[in-house]
């Protein structure tokens, strides 16, 4: 955990230094949201556009410290502590990557934000798929439905299925990049289906167990 804290604090420091360095060079209104076609459809004031990520990363760090202590299943978190740490770090790296893309775009380098974001999103989902079977029952990380939280067996079975589905989703995300404007749609629909499948599967497994 000590190494994880150092890495997380380093990422926060990088975000803060980057925010301070780019703030004077950004326009008053910063492009901050893109539609399904990769076109800008939302802006933020310069201050919040630069300050938001450092604040989010600090929030992630605080949650990292607090959640294992207040989780009713905190003993279980100890069993997969290194994977818990990795999940937090990967999420922070993903957010930092999106932050850098946003800065580069607002410096005048125009590109399709969706295409730049999708490979990182695919890596994140594949990583989550690889980690899911390692997660033990807890209230904050993993696939949390009323039924997975009520049974270790249902938790394990649901996470094994989720691991496969998230890896498949990672592949779908990469493939969707070849379909231009439909890329986001081709990602969102399978994601929604996966959520529904996992929800129903955990319920059926719980009923089967009872």
PyMOL commands that set and color helices and strands:
alter all, ss='L'
color gray80, all
select helices_A, chain A and resi 2-23+46-70+74-79+81-106+113-132+152-209
alter helices_A, ss='H'
color red, helices_A
select strands_A, chain A and resi 29-34+40-45
alter strands_A, ss='S'
color yellow, strands_A
deselect
rebuild
show_as cartoon
